[in-house]
Amino acid sequence: MTHRQQHMPVRAPYSIAIARPDQYEAVGELLVHTYSTLTGMPQIIDQPEYYARLRAVGARAANTAITVYVALSTAGELLGSVDFIDSMDQYGSGGRATSIADAAGIRLLAVAQAHRGRGIGKQLTRVCIERAAVMGKSQAILHTTRAMGTAWAMYERLGFARSEDLDFMQGDLEVYGFRLRLAQRQH
């Protein structure tokens, strides 16, 4: 899937693909760097187990319920990534999200700082939404934090609505649930 060039005429296009094993380390480092540099997010020293999970891309990709997608420049540079979870019992969050049937999950969205504002995060999220719809899921679920304000706003523009029943605490960090009812998106 290639990004529509008319929205960014000066920038090179990118593609979205399933992450390859030789990309896992770079994806993990992108996630750790992205999340640890957000104002208001816990630091690595505060939640080492969380950041270890971010780095464990190979372990997530080995789970048949999880697909790690990457956005790549035409030169093969890693621009962003996201995890798509086709079975919520494998979602791996706190709260009740893991018990929701007939839903797919979207987790761990990250876009390299130098490439933000190009629609890469939006396109990665859309790939997950489309896959959930093709699978016949009735909803897509994700979580975000106040520190992830840009992503939060993007999710709302894509039609996700706050679902307080999915909120949970990760240590001292409030994590907010969102869901997109896919039946509403059918034309």
C-alpha positions as CSV (number, residue, x, y, z in Angstrom):
1,M,0.0,0.0,0.0
2,T,1.6,3.3,-1.1
3,H,0.7,6.6,0.6
4,R,-1.0,9.0,-1.8
5,Q,1.6,11.4,-3.0
6,Q,-0.7,14.3,-3.6
7,H,-0.8,14.9,0.2
8,M,3.0,15.2,0.5
9,P,4.4,16.2,-2.9
10,V,7.9,17.0,-1.7
11,R,8.4,13.8,0.3
12,A,9.2,10.3,-0.9
13,P,6.4,7.7,-0.6
14,Y,6.5,4.8,1.8
15,S,5.0,1.4,2.0
16,I,3.6,-0.8,4.7
17,A,4.7,-4.4,5.1
18,I,4.8,-7.1,7.7
19,A,8.1,-6.7,9.7
20,R,10.9,-9.1,8.8
21,P,13.1,-10.7,11.5
22,D,16.0,-8.6,10.5
23,Q,13.9,-5.5,11.3
24,Y,12.8,-6.6,14.8
25,E,15.7,-5.0,16.7
26,A,15.2,-1.6,14.9
27,V,11.5,-1.7,15.6
28,G,12.1,-2.4,19.3
29,E,14.6,0.5,19.5
30,L,12.1,2.8,17.6
31,L,9.4,1.9,20.2
32,V,11.7,2.4,23.2
33,H,13.0,5.7,21.9
34,T,9.6,7.0,20.9
35,Y,7.9,6.1,24.2
36,S,10.7,7.1,26.5
37,T,11.1,10.5,25.0
38,L,7.4,11.5,25.4
39,T,6.8,14.0,28.2
40,G,4.8,12.3,30.9
41,M,5.7,8.7,30.0
42,P,7.5,6.6,32.6
43,Q,11.2,6.3,31.9
44,I,13.0,3.0,31.3
45,I,14.3,3.0,34.9
46,D,10.7,3.4,36.2
47,Q,9.1,0.5,34.2
48,P,11.9,-1.7,32.9
49,E,9.6,-4.6,32.2
50,Y,7.4,-2.5,30.0
51,Y,10.3,-1.3,27.9
52,A,11.6,-4.9,27.7
53,R,8.2,-5.8,26.2
54,L,8.6,-3.0,23.7
55,R,12.0,-4.4,22.6
56,A,10.6,-8.0,22.4
57,V,9.4,-7.6,18.8
58,G,10.5,-11.1,17.8
59,A,8.5,-12.6,20.7
60,R,5.4,-10.7,19.7
61,A,5.8,-11.5,16.0
62,A,6.2,-15.2,16.9
63,N,2.6,-15.1,18.4
64,T,0.3,-16.1,15.6
65,A,-2.3,-13.7,16.8
66,I,0.0,-10.7,16.4
67,T,1.2,-9.1,13.2
68,V,3.9,-6.4,13.4
69,Y,3.6,-3.9,10.6
70,V,6.3,-1.5,9.5
71,A,6.3,1.6,7.4
72,L,9.4,1.8,5.2
73,S,10.8,4.4,2.9
74,T,11.5,3.5,-0.7
75,A,15.2,3.1,0.5
76,G,14.1,0.6,3.2
77,E,14.4,3.0,6.1
78,L,12.1,2.2,9.1
79,L,9.7,5.1,9.5
80,G,7.1,3.5,11.9
81,S,5.5,0.4,13.2
82,V,2.3,-0.9,14.8
83,D,1.1,-4.2,16.3
84,F,-2.2,-5.7,15.0
85,I,-3.7,-8.3,17.4
86,D,-6.4,-10.5,15.9
87,S,-7.5,-12.1,19.2
88,M,-8.0,-9.9,22.2
89,D,-6.9,-12.6,24.6
90,Q,-3.4,-12.0,23.2
91,Y,-3.7,-8.2,23.5
92,G,-1.5,-8.1,26.6
93,S,-2.8,-5.0,28.4
94,G,-4.2,-4.4,31.8
95,G,-7.9,-3.9,32.3
96,R,-10.7,-5.8,30.7
97,A,-9.8,-5.4,27.0
98,T,-8.4,-9.0,26.9
99,S,-11.8,-10.4,27.6
100,I,-13.6,-8.7,24.7
101,A,-14.8,-11.1,22.0
102,D,-15.2,-10.2,18.3
103,A,-12.6,-7.4,18.5
104,A,-9.1,-6.8,17.2
105,G,-6.5,-4.8,18.9
106,I,-4.1,-2.1,17.8
107,R,-1.0,-1.5,20.0
108,L,2.4,0.0,20.1
109,L,2.1,2.6,17.3
110,A,5.3,4.6,16.8
111,V,6.6,6.9,14.1
112,A,10.2,8.0,13.9
113,Q,10.4,11.7,15.0
114,A,11.9,12.9,11.8
115,H,9.0,11.5,9.8
116,R,6.0,12.6,11.9
117,G,3.3,14.7,10.4
118,R,3.3,12.7,7.1
119,G,0.3,10.5,7.8
120,I,2.4,7.4,8.5
121,G,0.8,6.7,11.9
122,K,-2.6,7.2,10.4
123,Q,-1.9,4.8,7.6
124,L,-0.5,2.2,9.9
125,T,-3.7,2.5,12.0
126,R,-5.9,2.3,8.9
127,V,-4.1,-0.9,7.8
128,C,-5.1,-2.4,11.2
129,I,-8.7,-1.1,10.9
130,E,-9.1,-2.6,7.4
131,R,-7.6,-5.9,8.5
132,A,-10.1,-6.1,11.4
133,A,-13.0,-5.3,9.1
134,V,-11.9,-7.9,6.6
135,M,-11.7,-10.5,9.4
136,G,-15.3,-9.6,10.3
137,K,-14.5,-8.1,13.7
138,S,-17.2,-5.8,15.0
139,Q,-14.7,-3.4,16.7
140,A,-11.1,-2.3,17.0
141,I,-9.7,-1.5,20.4
142,L,-6.6,0.5,21.4
143,H,-5.1,2.3,24.3
144,T,-3.2,5.6,24.6
145,T,-2.1,8.0,27.3
146,R,-2.2,11.8,27.8
147,A,1.5,11.8,26.9
148,M,0.5,10.6,23.4
149,G,-1.7,13.6,22.6
150,T,-1.0,13.6,18.9
151,A,-2.0,9.9,18.6
152,W,-5.0,10.5,20.8
153,A,-6.3,13.2,18.4
154,M,-5.5,11.1,15.4
155,Y,-7.5,8.2,16.8
156,E,-10.5,10.4,17.4
157,R,-10.3,11.8,13.9
158,L,-10.3,8.2,12.6
159,G,-13.6,7.6,14.5
160,F,-12.4,6.0,17.7
161,A,-14.4,6.9,20.8
162,R,-13.3,6.8,24.4
163,S,-14.3,3.7,26.3
164,E,-13.8,4.3,30.0
165,D,-14.6,0.6,30.7
166,L,-11.3,-0.2,29.1
167,D,-9.1,2.2,31.1
168,F,-6.5,0.8,33.4
169,M,-3.4,1.9,35.4
170,Q,0.1,0.9,34.3
171,G,2.0,1.6,37.5
172,D,1.3,5.3,38.1
173,L,0.4,5.9,34.4
174,E,-3.3,6.3,33.4
175,V,-4.0,4.3,30.2
176,Y,-7.2,5.2,28.3
177,G,-9.2,2.8,26.2
178,F,-10.7,3.6,22.8
179,R,-12.9,1.6,20.5
180,L,-14.0,1.9,16.9
181,R,-17.3,0.1,16.0
182,L,-16.6,-1.3,12.6
183,A,-20.2,-1.9,11.7
184,Q,-20.7,1.9,11.6
185,R,-17.9,2.1,9.0
186,Q,-19.7,-0.2,6.5
187,H,-21.2,1.6,3.6
